[in-house]
Amino acid sequence: AFVSSVVTLFAFYPASRHDIAGCYPNTIWGSPCFIITCTLSLAAWLLLSSLERFLFSCLQLLILILSPCLQWQLSRHKQIITGPWDIAHIRTSK
């Protein structure tokens, strides 16, 4: 039962989160997605042992803080590449 609920959550949470965020404007607390994520994180925190709580906190720190900072820093160095996968632009001569 646990595995099937995790697979269902993994499959449908991103799509439902996008739909929920589109229906509600941003508020002081953020979108309902923020509240749902905090609630699920708190529930997981309460169910874990001390070592698991530490690892869970480190993983959340990595995902929620370090990853966006790293993406922001690396985006300054990105290069635009072109190739056969790009949309073809037809040029007409006059």
C-alpha positions as CSV (number, residue, x, y, z in Angstrom):
1,A,0.0,0.0,0.0
2,F,2.9,2.4,0.9
3,V,4.7,1.8,-2.4
4,S,1.5,2.3,-4.5
5,S,0.7,5.6,-2.7
6,V,4.3,6.8,-3.2
7,V,4.1,6.0,-6.9
8,T,0.8,7.8,-7.2
9,L,2.1,10.8,-5.3
10,F,5.2,10.8,-7.5
11,A,3.1,10.6,-10.7
12,F,0.4,13.1,-9.9
13,Y,1.9,15.6,-7.5
14,P,3.7,17.7,-10.1
15,A,0.6,18.0,-12.3
16,S,-1.8,18.7,-9.5
17,R,0.7,21.2,-8.0
18,H,0.8,23.1,-11.3
19,D,-3.1,23.1,-11.6
20,I,-3.5,24.2,-8.0
21,A,-0.9,27.0,-8.4
22,G,-2.7,28.2,-11.5
23,C,-6.0,28.5,-9.7
24,Y,-4.8,30.6,-6.7
25,P,-2.9,33.9,-6.8
26,N,0.2,34.3,-4.6
27,T,-0.6,35.2,-1.1
28,I,1.5,36.1,2.0
29,W,2.2,32.4,2.6
30,G,2.8,31.7,-1.0
31,S,0.8,29.3,-3.1
32,P,-1.1,26.4,-1.7
33,C,1.7,24.2,-3.1
34,F,4.0,25.7,-0.5
35,I,1.5,24.9,2.2
36,I,1.1,21.3,0.9
37,T,4.9,20.8,0.7
38,C,5.4,22.1,4.2
39,T,2.7,19.9,5.6
40,L,4.1,16.8,3.9
41,S,7.6,17.7,5.1
42,L,6.4,18.2,8.7
43,A,4.5,14.8,8.5
44,A,7.6,13.1,7.3
45,W,9.8,14.9,9.9
46,L,7.5,13.6,12.7
47,L,7.6,10.0,11.5
48,L,11.4,9.7,11.2
49,S,14.0,8.8,13.8
50,S,16.9,11.2,14.7
51,L,19.4,10.0,12.1
52,E,16.7,9.9,9.4
53,R,15.6,13.4,10.4
54,F,19.2,14.7,10.0
55,L,19.4,13.0,6.5
56,F,16.0,14.4,5.6
57,S,17.0,17.9,6.6
58,C,20.2,17.7,4.6
59,L,18.3,16.4,1.6
60,Q,15.8,19.3,1.8
61,L,18.6,21.8,2.3
62,L,20.2,20.4,-0.9
63,I,17.0,20.4,-2.9
64,L,15.5,23.7,-1.7
65,I,18.5,26.0,-1.2
66,L,21.7,24.7,-2.8
67,S,20.2,23.5,-6.1
68,P,18.5,26.8,-7.0
69,C,21.7,28.7,-6.0
70,L,23.8,26.4,-8.1
71,Q,21.5,26.7,-11.1
72,W,21.5,30.5,-10.7
73,Q,25.3,30.6,-10.6
74,L,25.7,28.2,-13.6
75,S,23.2,30.0,-15.7
76,R,25.7,32.8,-16.2
77,H,28.0,30.4,-18.0
78,K,25.4,28.8,-20.4
79,Q,25.9,28.8,-24.1
80,I,23.2,28.7,-26.8
81,I,23.9,25.8,-29.1
82,T,22.2,25.2,-32.5
83,G,21.8,22.1,-34.5
84,P,19.4,20.0,-36.6
85,W,16.9,19.8,-33.7
86,D,16.1,23.6,-34.1
87,I,13.2,25.0,-36.0
88,A,14.0,25.6,-39.6
89,H,13.8,29.3,-40.6
90,I,12.9,29.8,-44.3
91,R,14.6,32.8,-45.9
92,T,13.1,34.3,-49.0
93,S,15.1,36.3,-51.5
94,K,13.5,39.4,-53.0
